[in-house]
Amino acid sequence: QAYVSYSNVAALTHLAAKPGWEITSTLDDIKIWTHEEGDVLSLKVEMQVNIASHLAFSLLSDFTFRQQWDKHFLTCEVLQAVNEDEKIYYITSPPTTGHKPRDFVILVSQRQTCKPSEPYIIAAKSVTLTSMPPSSEYCRSEILCAGFQIYSDSNSSCTVCYFNQVTSGVMPYFAANLTGSSKSIEDTALECIKFLE
């Protein structure tokens, strides 16, 4: 368990530090970057938010708040609180055209920052729970690596970076963005900023 949570945080840190991110879109408070490697597309959304970093951390680390701003989250419940910093969630997503609704079992690991220059980290990845086997009404999907890094800019502002490593399984949700329109990601990011502020 300790290894899984460590590798969860390490994978996100490693993804964030990769060279070769390309910026694809810039709005006033939102920048979107992509990184391609083989059949894996990674996404980074950088948001400028006018609240303190520790507040953003506490709001974003509780995934049950997520459906308030992310329309890809239909339901979200805590299956297991492993400890103070690790929780396992069960999430369902609305169906995309011609597909069954998707479901996910994910481990979310959160880490407080140790130094002002270092980010708060909220890392998420799919895990297998015997008590939650795949069901026929949902298409069980996998999240390789996703999450947030939150950097403090001042006492009342921070930079929130959202990362998601997308495999072909999650592609339908991002298909629109790959054709050059990043509208749905921007909309979600705007909703996130609005929710936080």
N, C-alpha and C positions, 0 to 999 in steps of 0.2 A: 504494500500500500504506500509506504513511504517512497519507494522507488517510482511508482506511477505518478504520485503528486510531484515529485522532483522533476521527472521527465516532462511532465505537463508544462511546468514553468520554464524549464530549460528549452523546450521546443519553441515556445513563444519568443523567448529572449533571442534564440538563434535565428528565428525567422525575421525578427525585427532588425537584426544586425547584418542581414545578408546584403552584399553589394548588388547593384544592378536594378534597383527599383526605378521604374519610369513613371513620371507624373503624367496623368491622363486628363485631369480636370482640376480647375481652380475656381472656386467661388470666393466670396468675401471671407467666410469663416471656415470653409471646408476645402481640403485638398484630397484628391483621390490618386493613389499610386497603384501600379500593378507590377507583378514580378512573375515571369514565366520560366518554368523549368520542366522539360519533358511534358507530361500531360497534367501537370499541376500548375494551376494559376493561383497566385496569392494576391490578396487585395489588402491595401492599407488605406484607411480613411482617417485623415487628420482633422480634428475639430478644435476650434478655439472657443472656450467656454468661460463665461464670467461667474464662476463660483470657485471656492477654494478646492484644492486638489483632494483633500481628505474627505470632503463632502461628496465630490464626484465618485470617489472610490467606494464610499459606503452605499451610494445609490446604484452604481453599476455592478457591484459585486453581488447584489441580491437579484438573481435572475427572475424572481417572481414579479419584479417591477417591469420586466422587459416588454410584456405585452401592452404596456401603456404607451410605448413609443415605437415598437417594432412589429409591423403587421405580419411578419413571417412567423411570429410566435402566436399560435392560437391559444394554447394552454401551456402552463408550466407549473410543475409541482416538485417539491423536495421529496425525493425518495428516501434519502439517508443523509443525515448530517454526520460525516465521518469524524470531524473534529471542528474546532473553531474556524479553521481556514479552508476546510475542504467540504464540499457538498456534492451529492449526486442528484441530478435533476432529471425528470422525465418531461420532454417537450413534444408537443404536436404542432405541425405546420399545416396551413390550409392547402388543399389540393391545387396544383397548377393544371392547366387545361390538359385533359386526357391522361392525367396521372392520379393515382391514389394519394390521399394526404400522407405526409411523411411523419415519422416519429423518430426521436433521438433519445438516447440515454447518455448523459454527459457528466463528466466530473469537472467541477469548477474549483480551481485552486486560487486562493488570493494571498498576496504577499504585501505587507506594509513596506513602505520605503524606509531604508536605514539612514540615507543621507539626502539632504535637500536636492542634490543634483541627480539622484536616481529616481526612477519612476515607481509608482505603485503598480502592481501587476495583478491582473485577473486573467487566468489562463483556462481554456476549456478544450476538452477533447472527449471523443466517444469512448465509453467503456462498456464491458459486457457484465450484466447482472443476471444471475440465474433466476432471480425472482421476477424478472421483467423480460421474458422471452418475446421475440417478434410476434405480432399478431397479424391475422390475414387482412384486417381492414386498413392497416397502415403499411407503407413501404418503409422499413427500417433503414435509416440513412446514417452515414458516418461523418463525423467532424474530425478531421485529422488534427487540426491545430487552429484555434481561434482565441480571441480575447482582446484585452485592453491593456495599454500602458498609459499611465496618467502622470504627466510632468507638471510640477508646480511652476507657474510663471510669476505669480505675485501672491499676496495674501487673499486676493479675491478673483484670481483668474488661473486657468490651467489649460494645458494642451492634452486632449484625449485622443489617443491613436487606437483605432480599432483594426484588428488583423483577422483575416480569414483565409485559410489555405483551402482552395476549392478543387475537389476532384470532380470527375464527370458526374458523380452521384448528386452533387448539389448544383450542377450546372444549370438546370432549368431556371433556377432563381436568378442566375446571373447572366443568362443568355442575352437579355436585352442590353446589358452593359458591354458585352463583348462586341456588339455590333457598333459600338461607339457612342451609344446613348447611356449615360450614367445616371439617368433621371431617378430611378427607384432608389439607388444607393444615396443620392443626394437628398431625396425626400426623407429617407430613414434617418440620415445624419441630422437634418434640420429638426426632425421630430425629437431626436435624442437631445440636441442642444436645448430645445424648448423645454423638454421634460426636466433636464438638469437645472436649468436656470429658474 
